[in-house]
Amino acid sequence: MIYCGIDWAERTHDVALVDDSGQLLAKRHITDDAAGYKILLDLLVEYGDTEENPIPVAIETSRGLLVAVLRTGKRQVFAINPMAAARYRDRHSVSRKKSDPGDALVLANILRTDMHAHRPLPGDSNLGRAIAVLARAQQDSLWNRQQLSNQLRSLLREYYPSALAAFEPWRNGLCRPEARELLKAAPTPTRAARLTRTQLEAALKRAGRKRGIAAEAERLRDVFRSEWAHQPPLVEDALGKQMLALLLQLEAACTAADDLAAAVEEAFPQHPDAEIILSFPGLGVQLGARVLAEIGDDRTRFADARGLKAYAGASPITRASGKKSSITRRWVKNDRLNHAGYLWAFASITASPGAKAHYRRRRDDHGDWHAAAQRNLFNRMIGQLYHCLQHGCRFDEAVAFPAPVSAVAQVA
């Protein structure tokens, strides 16, 4: 058996091949381009790599063109956490020396000694991986949009409180096109106070508003012309220019979020698992795509539902030492899946009578706080999702949340 370790870098990579006894068979220094990839593949073939029995590879990343090249066919690629690799390095040297060829050798030896303890990259379909790219990018764009919105809100508090008061009744506030259009038309409170009804109505129409334009323009005019504290004129104008620069970034983030959401709306329904995922209460297209992006469509990735629950951070973890033991929530988990699960559980409370009853039971009978009860609900829902995906069946409310025995006895 031959094992391969690759120390990944931005421009070049170090490769090491070892056998069952740990003997170094070959090492190479390759470039991060098509020529370097060919040298790597030829080296693997030279030492017995075939389509039916490929040589397993350990590398410290799960992304990039090099990983994409290695994942072709049946080859197992292991993405080793750099922190775990650093711990293994101490087994081979106590001087704490570090070198790229040495790290490649360490990675190869990790597979030689402990391949059973590490998980290879899942064999997801190309469509599943494409949905993962879009769903994660859309989630990142939402986080970026919220961060820019918070920065803009903080800036407006310094010199433009009338804008915050004007946009407060609107859902999503500063992210709405009406708010952005009005800020472009009047970047300072002094200019906002001079806006006429006609100008306000025109700004609302440019933002795409169709109804209640006259009444909304009148409300905005009253807010802008109320008594507010002002910065000195020169300072106010400077802050207005800073706000416009930040507003450009927010507009770009809003456009990116909308475009990526549309891309997810187009791609996710094409996946075979979409029908099952969307049958669950609380899961729509965007949130369902995020769940699929993190769990993938490789049915062999998780041995059982417990593995998926631990991966999502939904199941509790027990820490015991001597006579002391404690049960706490997990800190090491897939943060994206855990975040999606929080939203999923929150939405399912109103979408499913059984989920709501389960949540209330955790709060009332077990004394859980809101977050703990919601996490317990997510733990149950994701276990049901695992079962449905494995058996190809849709969510069934009666099966997922059967009536308690006491309730059945009362009806009888």
Buried (B, 14 or more C-beta within 10 A) or exposed (E): EBBBBBBBEEEBBBBBBBBEEEEBBBBBBBEBEEEBBEBBBEBBEEEEBEEEEBBBBBBBEEEEEBBEBBBEEEBBBBBBEEEBBBEBBEEEEEEEEEEBBBBBBBBBBBBBEEBEEBBBBBBBBEBBBBBBEBBBBBBBBBEBBBEBBEBBBEBBEEBBBBBBBBBEEEEEBBBBBBBBBBBBBBBBBBBBBEBEEEBBBBBBBBBEBEEEBEEBBEBBBEBBEEEBEBBEEEEBBBBBEBBEEBBEBBBBBBEBBEEBBEBBBEBBEEBEBBEBBBBBBBBBBBBBBBBBBBBBBBEEBBEEBEBBBBBBBBBBBEEEEEEEEEEEBBEEBBEBBBBBBBBBBBBBBEBBEBBBBBBEBBBEEEEBEEEBBBBBBBBBBBBBBBBBBEEEEEBEEEEBBEEEEEEEEEEE
